[in-house]
Amino acid sequence: MIEEIEEYLRDFEGELAQVLTRDDLNRVKGKYAGRKSRIPLFLERLKTLPLEERRIVGRRLNEVKVLIEERLREKEAELSRREQKREPVDFSLPGRRHPLGAFHPLRLVVDEIIAIFRSLGFRVEEGPEIETELYNFEALNIPADHPARDAQDSFYLGGGFLLRTHTSPAQIRVMKKLTPPFRVIVPGRCYRRDAFDATHSPVFHQVEGLVVAPGISMGDLKGTIEVFARRLFGERRKVRFRPSYFPFTEPSAEVDISCGICQGAGCRSCGGRGWLEIMGAGLVHPQVFRNVGYDPEKVQGFAFGMGVERIAMLKFGIPDIRWFFENDVAFLSAFKGLG
Amino acid sequence: MRVSYRILKRFLPELSLRPEEVAEVFMNQGFVMEEVLSARDLFCSPLLAGTLVEAHREGLLTRCTVKLGERTFRVLVHTSGVPETGSRVLVGFEDHTPSFLPVRGERAREILDFLLPLPPFLEEGDDVYEALIGDDVVFEVEVTANRGDCLSVLGLARELAAHCDIPLVFPEARYTEKPIHHGFRLENEAPHLCPLYTGRYVTAITVRPSPFWIAKELILMGMRPINNVVDITNLVMLEMGQPLHAFDAARIRGNLVRVREAEEGECLVTLDGEERMLRKGMLLIADADRPIALAGVMGGRDTEVGPETKEIFLEAAFFDRVSVRRTARALGMRTEASARFERGVDPLGVMRAASRALALLEEMGGEVASGWLVSGQPPFAVWEISVPWELVVQRLSCEVPQKEGIRILERLGFQVAQEGETLRVRVPSWRPDVREPIDVVEEVGRVYGYGKIRSSFPSFPFDPGNVPRGESLENRIRAHLAHRGLYEVVTLSLVEEESVNVLGFGGEERVVVLNPLSQEHAVLRPFLFPSLFEVVRTNARRGRRSRGFFEVGKVFFRKEGNFREEKRLGIILWNVPQPALWKEDPVDLFTLKGFLEEIGELAGTGCGAVCPGRVFPVFEEDGAFVASSPEGGAEPIGWGGKVLPAFLRRHDVEGEVYYLEIRLEGLAAWGQDLPAKDFVLPAFPAVSRDISVVVDASTPWAFVASLVAEEAKRSCMALEEFALFDVFSGDPLPPGKKGFAFRLVFRAPDRTLEDEEVGRWVQKLKESLKQTGRVVLREEMILSHE
């Protein structure tokens, strides 16, 4: 008989688990706990058992009876809780929180450029913003009175010092400091005597790159820049090298990426050109190596320099360089959540 | 440099590329295409052939009647600009009004310089554009500083010849010499600045409008036609890259042409009518008495070729590029001629260009006197470079066939001799930029195509790529501040002088730009404050609101005569009364100090003592502080304060502004990497007790805090930490008093503390506080009240 009681309890548990409504509950209650349940029948049968057995089975029967009543009460409480809780929590209300600020888009871009090049084995160096004319020009194979200086009108500080017009003098500093082979980038601020307009600022930022090792070739330059450009702008972008001229590289190249909107076909956003210029690059000029005491027969190198503002403008679609330096909250808040 | 498709074709009869392909080739060979225009954009529309039917000469001016079908136009023209009566002349229309000029966008004038004659085969009323210009295309090509040779049709045509492997045809340069005596002499007193000077005498000149083809080509290449003689010198300059100058020979005094350096204070009125004050050492051309031209820059007005000119002295020279550049810059002039001399002209092309001009002058009726007037030699020495072919292939990372490379170099004008796997390359006179083997590599690569470079990756071992502590700390601080609701900004490091003055920063220590672009950007900032305050101002002006801004940037100053630059962190907080959307924490001096403490924790050391002190005069007297380094250095680590309301009012900024500047480099030197140690987690419970004390209002918390810390240490108490939780004043405290309430937490590493033991310690702390005579226990004070 004890097995029957246990089975009765199992059946009860099974059916109770299925209960979803008050009607279900009443049905289960009537079946297992009321006068019409099997409990009175068990009690009847109990009387027929021998005394010893009757005590054991009786105790168990009582336990089961109490347990069933308890479980039914619990279930009832659960149902009434569910019925009462008509209003759900309004999770559309704003959370209790601190407002977030944002990183500046120029710093976001520099941080990303640094991260990409670090992953390619480059180390990061810095150079001073107040430079000597010697490092800014002569050591880079740009003699005084050279027409190449026209594009780099400088702010002079006297005593042979100026505000660097590009990050390239850092090439000279890096080569004097390190021993090849090495891969380095140098992010930094530069100055040119250009009046403010939509595409010029007297203060701007560049990232310089320099790799020096025996046997470096244009292919190494191209391969590195391709990896970089695709990581920064997206895998679908194509990279194009065009010949150009910089006094401190030979051969020299301008690097373009295909327009993100038309993929090179030409559209309004790229002025119909299909390509957007992102940096100047080339193999390090032998004269630059000689200027720092390297033997251009033994080591070769490539260098590149990119304008951070230009890249940020391309990446985020910013039409005017002045916006970076005005720091209007309406502009800055657009970069929340980046970086 | 501007050039048209048809002009290029005059030099390259076999050119079969279409105009858009030509643009592509230029681009691929290193010439940025700034613009590709239809020739139609440059000329008036319509452009028709009229007939000059009547010309009444009235001295220097002539009244002309031009017939165009049913219509007749009366115009006043300079007499020298009037072709023969009965000839076809050009009638251009600008907005349906006849302008008689071919160029679009010129204003109609009352007196015309000339009527442009047209070839006689045109009928009156013919569309000149259709007949003589057609669908020509103009390329505006950017020429890099190393390629002076490409500031010419010849140079650009040579680039195409190399790409297409077709021959280059030089324009006609033959003329007949006549035995005419002229008596001109040449004196070159500055051969170091003018290694080669040549002159030719041409007589029987009639100054008139140029034939249409010359006028047309000048317009296509961006110059304006003036008269036949000047136009010829200009056209040849554009064709060959060699500037020429024609003097009116009759106005050169003493039949003498002298090349010499200017004396200080000499004057010359140049062609543009400006009087130029010359400085010593500028190179000029003079006659027996006076300067007549600025060598390589511009001619003088007095010897200009004009309507009366009958004979000319034609100059073709090689001037030193640095001298021309300096003179042009010093006088603020940049001419077509100076641009070419600055970049270097072809030393062997000087006389060839003169010959081309002589041939054209002869076509116009001029008679060329025999014999060159020459001073000096073309400054040219043969230059040969040995280039192992392996170098070309390796550096370019592409398998250029050697034959192809030789062909390219030869089409570019190089002479190539093959010696096994090495090329001996002789550089042409117009390419002084090619000096080393790598320059030859570039020439081959440029024309062969950068597109064929095979990508690779430099394969030496990777640098471990260690992030310096300063950089990582900077980035963690930036992230912290951005997450605390501040906007990062990037500002100009050049500021206005006045914005530095208000900070009381001394003149000697400033770094001043000697040639600023404007007064707004004249000084390098010695603090970040001026830049960050400007950000608040800009946003205030635009009605924006923000909690605040921060920037990591450099500041600049002089120390012991040397320039110094230092990396700083600036934080500016802006408390604007506004309808709050959510309950924000108040912003005050302690928000600022809170930032300082947080940054100290990020640096790994906490922050040092903060004492009252005003660094900027724009801070409130009693609302400013100086923070010292936790490691006790003499130099403060930062300073902050509340900006004077009067200063804010002056700049129309509402609300309150708080500012903090931290020397980031100093900070990065703090704290090092966490040393390895045996970690022990607390295993026994802590016991805490509160103490409340009353002191004079002038007593700082640090006084009480340091007493507690010292006593706990001296008496070996197991004091784990103690923290201030209240500062109170006013009733029931008497005026001039304030109270501190703080919590002490005791914990022993090895046992559970007994109440009694903790009680003894607390008592001991209380005693030692009382002993100073400056601290009263709050419970005792209230007792005495009651």
Interface residues (C-beta under 8 A of the other chain):
Chain A: P94 R96 R97 H98 P99 L100 G101 A102 F103 H104 L106 R107 D111 R118 S119 G121 F122 R123 V124 P128 E129 I130 D145 H146 P147 A148 D150 A151 F155 Y156 L157 G158 F161 L163 P181 F182 R183 R189 Y191 R193 D194 A195 S201 P202 V203 H205 V211 A213 G215 I216 S217 M218 G219 D220 K222 G223 T224 E226 V227 R240 F241 R242 P243 S244 Y245 P247 E250 P251 S252 A253 E254 L283 H285 P286 Q300 F324 F325 E326 N327 D328 V329 A330 L332 S333 G339
Chain B: M27 N28 Q29 G30 V32 T144 A145 N146 R147 R321 V322 R325 R326 E342 R343 Q394 R395 L396 S397 C398 E436 I438 D439 V441 E442 G445 R446 Y450 G451 I453 R454 S455 S456 F457 P458 F460 P461 F462 D463 G465 N466 V467 P468 E471 N475 R478 L481 A482 H483 R484 G485 L486 Y487 E488 V489 V490 T491 L492 S493 L494 V511 V512 V513 L514 N515 P516 L517 H521 L524 V535 T538 N539 R542 R544 R545 S546 R547 F549 K554 F556 F563 E565 W582 E584
